[in-house]
Amino acid sequence: MTNKNDMVVADKALKEYGVSTLDPVIKPTDTTEFKNKSARSFEKTLTSKMEELKREYDKLVDEYNINKMVLDSEIRFEPNQGTLYYLYEREDSKKFLSIISPEEWNLGKTNRGFLLVTSVRLNSENQWEHCPITI
């Protein structure tokens, strides 16, 4: 004889499958499309964040290069924050910082052999930042 307790399945409601021939058929849901959509969405987000980090990194490298170039140049005065300065290169390839603009160098005189490299400004954090000028 079969014991009645052998026929009872514990936690029947929690099973992922039917435990009796009378239970309804349980078909697993196809999640392939959901997984693919989630993967594409994550990939798009990841790519976007990586591009943003790359732009931020490039900006940081540019800031470093400007600061290094100015600090490696000859500076014969103490610069003030917020003032526009001009970085020149001499014929001997040495750079120097000046408050004199390119237009002021050329007033009635020759070019003096100086090449304008860039214009910069010392910000409130004592870091040099590139300031484009029109000549």
NORDA-V416733 format. One record per backbone hydrogen bond with DSSP energy under -1.0 kcal/mol. CO is the residue of the C=O (numbers start at 1). NH is the residue of the N-H. Records with the same first field share a line. If there is no record, write none. Layout:
CO = NH, NH
//
This chain:
3 = 6
11 = 14
12 = 15
20 = 23
31 = 35
32 = 36
33 = 37
34 = 38
35 = 39
36 = 40
37 = 41
38 = 42
39 = 43
40 = 44
41 = 45
42 = 46
43 = 47
44 = 48
45 = 49
46 = 50
47 = 51
48 = 52
49 = 53
50 = 54
51 = 55
52 = 56
53 = 57
54 = 58
55 = 59
56 = 60
57 = 61
58 = 62
59 = 63
60 = 64
61 = 65
62 = 66
63 = 67
64 = 68
65 = 69
66 = 70
67 = 71
68 = 72
70 = 73
74 = 97
80 = 83
85 = 120
86 = 98
87 = 117, 118
88 = 96
89 = 115
90 = 93
94 = 90
95 = 74
96 = 88
98 = 86
101 = 105
102 = 106
106 = 108
111 = 114
115 = 89
118 = 87
119 = 131
120 = 85
121 = 129
122 = 82
123 = 126
127 = 123
129 = 121
//
